[in-house]
Amino acid sequence: MPGVAGRFDHFTDDAKREELIVSANGNDSAEIINMFTRRVVHSIKGLDEPQDVVYVPGFDKIFVANAGDRSVKIFDGKTNALRRTIDLGDDPDDIRWDEPSKRVFVGYGKDGTGAIAMFDPATDAHVGNDLKTAGGGHPESFQLEKKGSRIFVNVPDDGNVVEVLDRKGGPVTKWQLNGAKKNNAMALNEADHRLYISSRIPPLLIVFDTETGKEVARLPAAADCDDIFFDAERKRIYYIAGQGFICVYQENDLDHYELMGKIPTRVGARTGFFNIFYSEGNLSVGVPPEGNEPAEIWTYEAVD
């Protein structure tokens, strides 16, 4: 990807078209890559610090959160034409598509305004009441229950805690990290009631039991993680760290994990996406340019 400058942020996929859609934050673009030909097939330009992107199947739309101009931009999935721009508030960040409710959720805000907004992809409208974080801190990452009403949110600005919001309007609860700070990335294993959290100070993988809210494990990790993925088939956790490694953890049982290895990448590579375009499962990692090396997407095949 020689024409792409700066760092990458979060990814999404259009499984039907076998396309990976990448937030090229430093390039103010979203790059659409065909995973069969392994080539960029389109570049959505004119964005402003895109931090996350989500493809919404059924509605064939792409939602992009832009920190620079405080907007959520909505694009047609087939033509990539801009449909609508919505001013949301400071620092729009992580986006999630929730199939059961048919809503797109977007975290945004800072300095007392932190919240999660909801959008209806059928009308491209900002709908409902935004869900506020307890202290108004910025939601760094969040995960939605599919069979419940809870949203798990990393809020380092509110004393480095995991906040549990209730979509039905219940009280917010907080789970303490016991000295760990800068909790950024998050993955949810809803079926087994486990939540995986990264901290940057010190670099750790922390595992919570979502039924009790208690920490059940913590393991050392590489520094500067911004994405975690759970491989349900292999019971593995992929922890992408900007220090230049993918840490791979194996679940021995729900309360015990081991570090299988640290796979070298490139310094600054800290975001990616785990998908199942191919039966083996692939982990794609955004690798920023360095020296004479261009920006690249590196893809790893998961094996047993």
Sequence and secondary structure as in RCSB ss.txt:
>XXXX:A:sequence
MPGVAGRFDHFTDDAKREELIVSANGNDSAEIINMFTRRVVHSIKGLDEPQDVVYVPGFDKIFVANAGDRSVKIF
DGKTNALRRTIDLGDDPDDIRWDEPSKRVFVGYGKDGTGAIAMFDPATDAHVGNDLKTAGGGHPESFQLEKKGSR
IFVNVPDDGNVVEVLDRKGGPVTKWQLNGAKKNNAMALNEADHRLYISSRIPPLLIVFDTETGKEVARLPAAADC
DDIFFDAERKRIYYIAGQGFICVYQENDLDHYELMGKIPTRVGARTGFFNIFYSEGNLSVGVPPEGNEPAEIWTY
EAVD
>XXXX:A:secstr
 TT  S    EEEETTTTEEEEEEGGGTEEEEEETTTTEEEEEE S SSEEEEEEETTTTEEEEEETTTTEEEEE
ETTT  EEEEEE  S    EEEETTTTEEEEEE  TT  EEEEEETTTTEEEEEEEE TT     EEEE SSSSE
EEEEEGGGTSEEEEEETTS   EEEE TT EEEEEEEEETTTTEEEEEEEETEEEEEEETTTTEEEEEEE  S E
EEEEEETTTTEEEEEETTTEEEEEEEEETTEEEEEEEEE  TT   EEEE SSTT EEEEEE  BTTB  EEEEE
E   
